[in-house]
Amino acid sequence: MSSARVILQPPTLADEREFVSAMRAGRALHRPWMQMPDNSEKYASYVARCGTERFEGYLVRRREDGALAGVFNINEIVRGRLQSGYLGYAAVAALAGEGGT
């Protein structure tokens, strides 16, 4: 998936170092609302959950340089006729506030 400014990609284990580093740097931005995976074990668990029946996760990357800009998660997905879920999102602290047009 993509737009003019960003690309959405499923997370992989190869993204661990960049993701964990960005989430550690953004703790003050995310808490108390979110606790993002901030170590290898938590990140591996996050990647394993992505793409399951009830959870989808995507890394948001800036198109121009591939920089990690954030994450979108769809939680508690209900399939079938209802087709619903909860959207959660977080920005990478270093790029927070750059989402305008």
N, C-alpha and C positions, 0 to 999 in steps of 0.2 A: 504494500500500500504506500501511496505517496501523495504529496501535495506540492505546491510550488516551492515551499520552503523546507519541508521535512519529509523524511522517509520513516515508515514504521517497519520494524523488523522483529521477528521473534528472537528472544535472547538465546544465546548459546553459551556453553562453558568457556568458549574462547573470549567472551566479553567480560569475564569475571574481574580481571584486574582493573579495567577501566570503570566498570560499574561499582565495585566495592569502594574504590578510591573516591569516586564522585559522591556516593551516598554517605561515606564517612565525613567528607567535607561539608555536606549539606545537612548534618544532624540538626543544627539550630534552626534551619529553615523548615524542616519537616515535623519536628516534635512540637507539641504533643499530639499532633493529628495523625502522623504516620510513623511507623518504624520500618524503614527500608532495610533489605538484606545488606549487612555491613561486614560480613566475613565470608570466608569460603564455604563453610557448611550451610549457612543460611542462603547464600546465593545458589548453591547446587540444588537445594530444596526448592527454591523459587523456579529455577529452570525446569525441574522435574514436574512441577505443577502446571506450567504453561502448556496450553494445548490439550488439557484434559477436558472431560465432559462439562465440568462446572467452572473452569477458570481459563482465561486467555490473558496473556501478557505480551506487551510489545515495547521494545525500546524505540524511543523517538530520537532520530539522528538528524542533524542539520544537513540539508542536501549539499550545500556548498563545500563542506569539508569533512562530512561524516562524523562530526563531533557529537558525543552523547549529550542530548538536550533534556531528556526526561524519560518518563515511563508512563504507559497507560495500562491499566489492568481492568478486566471485566470479571467481576466476582459473582458467585452464586447464580450462574447462568441457568435459566430454565428453558429447555427446548420444547418443541411441540407448538401447540397453538398459542400459548402465552408469550413465548419469545421475549424473555426479560433478563436483566442482569443489573448489577451495580457497577458504575464506572468509578474507578479511582485513578488518580494521576498525581505525578510529582515532577517538579522541574529539577534539573541539576543546578545547584546554587550558583555556580559560575555564570550560568546563562539565564538565571531568573530575571523576568521582566522584559525579555526580548521577544515575547510572543505577539506583539502588536503587528499591525499590517505594514 
